[in-house]
Amino acid sequence: MNNHKSLIPYYQQINDFLQSFSSGYQTNNPNLYCLRLAENQPNMLQYKPPFKKDFYFIGLVNNAGRTKITYDNTSVTDLNSFLVFQSPGLLYSFFRDETAKGYLIYFKKECFSFFKPEFGKEFPFFDLLHTNFFKLNQARFKEFAPLFEEVFTAYEQNDKAHTIAALKLLALLYQLKDFSIAFNQWEQGFTTPQQSLLKKFIQLINNYYLEKRSIEEYAELLFITPNHLSQAIKQASGKNALSFINDRIMMEAKSLIQFTDYDIAQVAWQLNFSDPAHFGKFFKRYAGQTPLEYRKAHK
């Protein structure tokens, strides 16, 4: 595992990632791991602070309860069933309710030694800029669950069956591709140019909020002027652009304070503030409470 300058953990190997939240999980295949998510799962952390990983991830989860996931400047709660896809290198964090059940698949493209096309082009839900997340109803979950079960059944037979599991996984990806294309075509029919820019802006914030905190820096990444960016974001959302950056920082600050035992100085360093006092002033300005007051009220 390597640490970036932003202090966000970056897991290059699947086993390194698994050991970070439980020493009880590991894979003999460095390119594929299938984890059944069960109710009251032992030896598994409920909260995982922001991290990045150098491999792909798919999750199908049901009975999610109080589960909360954070991605693309979005904190999603009030979940029942959901489907999530993530490419390598993206920022992600989660709080897992003990009632959650489902299927988690971690893989590197090397597990498809028989398959060479570019993943991002072949499967549009593996986007290099952002996590793709879909809330599902129960009917859709029941439709997808047997497809995941085929992958897991092959994976759990023995190590030699992992080639068959990879083939089953490839078939699963193609079946989910049709769903994601249909969903995105429907969604794009209601999108204005300003809303498209807002989406790109939010995606960039999620990847760079620890390093870039000015409108000018994001406008440069988007190849537009700061004024154009500010006006478009205001028109699309009714909010000023800087508030999206600050909201992303506050979202992670609240999670770290509520779900970890880090002291406030550690939270400040984790979020790349110059000193704890600066972080304390920033937090109180947006939360109306000091970090310690917030922890006492929400722990």
Secondary structure, DSSP 8 states (H G I E B T S, - for coil): -EE-TT--EEE-SHHHHHHHH-TT---SSTTEEEEEE-TT-TT--SEEEEEEESSEEEEEEES-TT-EEEETTEEE-S-SEEEEEE-TT--EEEE--TT-EEEEEEE-GGG-TT--S-HHHH-TTS-SS--EEEEE-HHHHHHHHHHHHHHHHHHHH-GGGHHHHHHHHHHHHHHHHHHHHHHHHHHHTT--HHHHHHHHHHHHHHHHTTT--SHHHHHHHHTS-HHHHHHHHHHHHSS-HHHHHHHHHHHHHHHHHHHS---HHHHHHHTT-S-HHHHHHHHHHHHSS-HHHHHHHH-
